Amino acid sequence: MTYLIYVAAFGAAGTAFLWIRDMRIFWRTGAAGYRRAAYIGTACTALSLIGCLLTARSLEMIGLGVILLALYLQGRTKREKVWDDEEAFERCTGCVRRRDDKGSE
């Protein structure tokens, strides 16, 4: 057991976090770009978990490469602009206005 297993687990957790954040933004806004990102995030999370398994099975560099590939593929999806001037924490957690919120626009 090397420290690279922890790096792989952190990468897989990061990929899963981004997937869940994209799902939350899609649920709140209904934006088509985030819908596609949520679908692709499912496959990317599965790919990163496979990379985690490879890292645990003593194929550290191949496993970490698979996790980096998953993060790269997840970041390539085009998304709509949903934030105007929100704080970094709100962007990190995916807090956006709902599609049915009434407000001055």
Protein Blocks (a to p, Z undefined) as FASTA:
>chain_A
ZZklmmmmmmmmmmmmmmmmmmmmmmmnopaklmmmmmmmmmmmmmmmmmmmmmmnopak
lmmmmmmmmmmmmmmpccddfbfkdcfklmmnopacdfkbccdZZ
